[in-house]
Every structure is written in structure tokens, then in C-alpha cells.
Amino acid sequence: MSNTTAFDGVVGDRMNRVDGRLKVTGAAKYSAEYQIPGLVHSALVGSTITKGRIKSIDTKAAERAPGVLAVITHLNSPKVPGFAAKTNPDEPPAIGQPLRVFYDDKILFNDQPIAIVVADTLERARYAARLVKVQYTPEEHRTHFEANKQRGFLPTQAKRNPKSAQNDYDRGQKDGYQTAPVKLEAEYVHTSEMHNPMELQSIIAHWEAPDRLTVYDKVQAVKGTQKAFAKDWGLPEENVKVIATFVGGAFGNGLHNWPHETAAIIAAKVTNRPVKLMLTREQMFTMVGYRPYTWQRIGIGATPDGKLVGITHESVGQTSTYEEFTESTLQQTRMMYTSPNVSTRYRILGLDISTPIWMRGPGEATGAFALESAMDELAHLLNLDPIEFRLRNYTEKDPDNGKPWSTKYLKECYQMGAERIGWNKRQMKPGSVRDGDWFVGYGMGVGTFGANRRGAKASARLLANGNVVLRSATTDIGPGTGTVMVQIAADALGMPAEKISFELGNSTFPEAPSQGGSATVASVGSAVVAASTALKQKLQQLGGASFASAKPEEIRINGGQITLASNAAAKVSYADLMKQNGGQEVEVIAEAKPGNERQQYSMYSFSVHFAEVRVHALTGEVRVSKMVSCADAGTIANQKTAGSQMIGGAVGGIGMALTEGAVMDHRFGRYVTKDLADYHVPVHADAPHIDVAFVNKPDLLVDPMGTKGIGEIAIIGVAPAITNAIFNATGKRIRELPVTPDKLI
């Protein structure tokens, strides 16, 4: 992806997206849209039982169908070198090992891929897939979370590592909340949420040679995917190329490599043709992860004047039987509020379902629903305003590790949000405000997520026409990564943004981490700053004596030459620079890594979300009539794209609170919500005007731009803000998401 339209703008401006025109005109090319000579199509066959073995599989009719090139099952699939068998049958489920597709006859979840059909057209592939006949030896399955909750176990990684954040944790007295004069115990349930971005999961797999693989894949990590497939197939990393120039939305499902990807790669090897595979919407519910069903219990206590005495937070989250998935459900409880006694207990429950995966705000959003609901409930028992209760337990340093915050402007978020939502209209007594048939209520919830930064590299090339092209192997799942990187480079280079382009989504580019964990701007942006600085230093070296003593920040790149801000007479043309560079365009690669500040400071982004809701007195219908989301996220690189991030997170939180929830028929272990008719993602009618406010104060301990991530805090705390507002409106406390009308009638 590159900047193809002229824009003005540097860090902090509301700069338009550099790829906006490409997207709205259809010129942007997504993973399933590449045209490769000899391309063929494929379709997956999924199991119709939930647990057991394949007794027989008849593919003859499918193989004889028109246009069919291959039908691949566990009986004839080439072996994937990285799919090593377990030598110990008692070995626990793998950590981060995707399902080994077409490996054996075992069925581990419903709709597990058991065959792939390759044909010359998509229609023929799908038709032939329906001709595959399978007989099974079924076994009793376990998919019901509540019926099996007692089977939860400590994750293997916690057993192996005493310092793991998943281990049991006690600060102060264990279960110290029990000694509090005022206390509350409550259970909270968060049902599974499914990944439903606009673009379906898709891949084109192409063996360009027996030992050289190229994939056009919908992923959030081109380098991570390159490493994974290289390991699976025993190839040098440089022999695997991953392209993901445009990604049509992702909320974490692109952070893992899934069975359908390997199935397509196997099919391409068998047919010696480039193979395209795009999942159906129904398969998105079973094959590419989801936010796991999670049970939580909180015990919380305080003194009558509102000082926390203790919090105990327990959680059980579901995973598959073949892979251990964990997330940070309890982290916010450990560090958000001043409490002398904090205990956390985390367990996972292996069920006969596919593996969950991180979903925006991952475990922190789930944990915040319970914690922020419990804080609201306890504030009500204490007859305290929920904001005042939080302020009485405000932390000036991280209570989890004793470190000072790099920056923390959460109080400013409280103030901004309260003013904008009209918090003064909130009544302490629930059900006090009514507008005709509608009860009106106000609620708030706090979110936090680590201000993460990882090592990254970027290249910068000065072209003969005076443009600068930067490259890094990051991706853009929608937040506007390319736009912000152009702005950062314009600042660092001191040149117009329209002269700069940023290319990404290609594993041959300099190393970059996955786009996940709210770390892209801090990580890749720092590399862009480093590459821009290195380019100036290189130009300084090539510029000759008049530039020798100059500082890099004095160099200006414009008008066909480099000049000095302090000496307009000093100038060298691009042609002369390239002559000095052996006739080559000037290019540098630079790396940026976080320093040791993270050993000295605790680094987090913070958010506060406020909701005004209306609940119909007769039908129980809930409407979110107004929302305000406030963020302490360091320097805001682009007010427009950052604002869109916050709005998108708030809409996702509305879905989490009110509409989204997967429903399974446990008799068969199969989801009955398997399309967008039955699984309700929030639409325009569900989303009110969402007001966004940023503190916009830099945190230069995190990165040289002073930024902190906002992708996760945009949703963390939204769901409890809405459920707390529902309580304020009706006096009914709903502790199981989503809050559908039947729970309020």
C-alpha cells in the first residue's frame, strides 16, 4: 500500500487516509482478489459430528464431478513436516499449536475441516464438496460450559513458569475482602462472541517451486505467518513469502494461523496450481476463533467511607481440547485500584469446540465487564457516586509492581466524560428518570491496556524525483496505519506528506511485529523515526563538507535538493547525491527497540466510557441514546483516524453488551447462530452519536512520538458502562451478556 493522493499533514493533524481513494474506488486488492495464471478454486468439507472418528470417507462421486482436480483427506494428504505426533498420550494440549488438518481420523469439534475439494471454478468446487460422503464413529462430546465448569484447570504455561501472570496471585491477605464491613459477591457470564469482519477469511496458496511458497493471506502478521509456514514445511524463512497489503477488517482472528490456510497450501502442493480458498460466513463461526465463553466471580469489599479493603477475582475461560488458549482476564483487577488485598485465580476449560482467539480488548475487555460492574454495584451499596468511589481508590503508582506510571491522566478522562455525558443528570436512586415509556439511566466503565511497544525495522529510500518511500512488514487491519506512518515520517524528515509513501503488508519488507496488542504506532512508528533519521544522516554524509557539522534535524529534503535550515546556501542536488552513492538511490534500513524504561515504569493507556441508555418499560428494549469515550493515550497522531478507532470500539462494546452472543445446540455441539441474520452485530440503528475526547498529552517514555495505543482501550469498559446505565435506569442488575430484552422483562 502506498500514498497515491496528495495530503498535507503531520503528527496531530486530521489527515485523510492515504489509501482512502484506493478503497472507495475498488482499486485496493485484498487477499482473494489476486489474479495468478492457472488459479483454481477450493471448498472445505466440515465434520457433521462434534467428537469421534471418521469410519469411512467416500470421495469417488466428488472426484468424478465436472472440473474437479483433487479431493484431499487424511487418507491421501501429503504429510506436513511440522505436524509432529505426540509421543506421550498424557501430554497436555499444545500451546499455540493449530489443529493439524488432514492429519488423522480424529474429530475434535463440529465443522472441523476433513476434506478439501479443488476444481476449476468455485461453483464446481462447492458442488463437489457436497458429494463427499462420510461415516463416523461418534463419541460423547462436551460443549456445555456451565455443566463442565468444575473441570477448569491451571494453564500449562503457568505450571511451567512460576512467574506467569496466569498463576494464582495474592497481594496482602488472601480473600481479604471478606473482612470488609461492606462487601459484595457476584458472578458474571460473558458468552462467546464471534469474529465477523467484512472480509471473510481467505488465502491464495502458490508453490512457485517445490521449496518456494507464496501466500496471499488475510493475516495480521506477515512475518509471523512467514515463520509459522516455514516451520510447518521445513523451509528457510526467505523461501516463504506472505502478502497482506489490504485487510478488510480484523479484530484478532488474523493473529493466529488456522487449518484452512494449511489446507489450501496442501491443495496447492497436490495440484501444483495456485489454489484460492475463501471461507463461508458460516465457517467463520467455527474455524477462525472467537472471544471465549467466560465465567467470573468477584468478591469485593470496602469501608463505609468507600476505601477498598480487598478484591478477589476468579475466572474460567473456555478453550479447545487440543490447544490451550489463555488471555489476561484478571490484569486490570491487579492494577487499577488501590486495594491492600487482591487475589486472582485463572483457569481454562477444555471443551470439544474449536480454539478461541484474542478478540479486540481480549481478556481485559472480558475482565473489565466483571470488575467495573462490581465497582458500580459496591458504589451503590455505599451510596456513593461511581466516579467518586473510583477517585477514592485512585492509584498514583502501579499497585501490582510498585512502579510509577510513565504517565496517567485518568482523572482528566473522568472529568471530560462526565461533563460531556451530562453526568449531573444521573440520579442515585435507580429508576428515577423517565421519559414517557422509557426509563433513562447513566453508567460508566474504565478500561486499561498495556502501552506496548516491540522492536521493528523500516527502510527509507530517497527517489530521484525527490519522493521518499518507506517500507515495513506491518499490516493495516483498518485503523489507518499507512496514514499515520506518513505523518510520522513527514515530521521526522521535515518534508511535505504528499512526497512520502509508506508500503506494508509484505514479508520481504523489514521486520515488524503483528498488528495486535495496541502496539503498531509505538513499534513501527519508532522504526519510521529511526529510518528517517538514518536517511538524513546518510544524506549528510553524501552532502560533502558544508553538511559535515550539521545536525540531522537541520537537513531539509525538498525542491530537488537537500539544504540546511541554518544555511540556505548549502545545497546539493539529488543527482549529485546519487552520484556520490555510486549511482544508486539513497536507501537505509533502521531498527528501533524499546529501552529499559519498561523496567522502571509501568506503562498503560487508559479510557473511561460513559453511556446514556433508555429502557422501554413494557418491552425491555434497550437503546443506547448517547455515548462518550475518553482516552489517555499519549500524543494522538491523527485525530480523525484515532477518533474512528474509538467510535469503532464503542460500537463493538454495544454489540458485546446488547446483541452479540453465540448460541449452541449442545445436543449436537453445533452453533445455531451461524450467520448475520441470527448473530446480531450492531448496525447503524444500534449506535448513537458517539462523542470522543482525548487528553492528548505525550508519553515520551513509551516511544519517541509520545504515543500510546488506543485499539484495545476503545472497547475495554464499554460493556459495563452500558450495563451499569441499565441498572441506573431500571434497578435491574444483569450479570450475563448480552442483555437481551427477555432479561429485563
Disulfide bonds with the S-S distance in Angstrom:
none
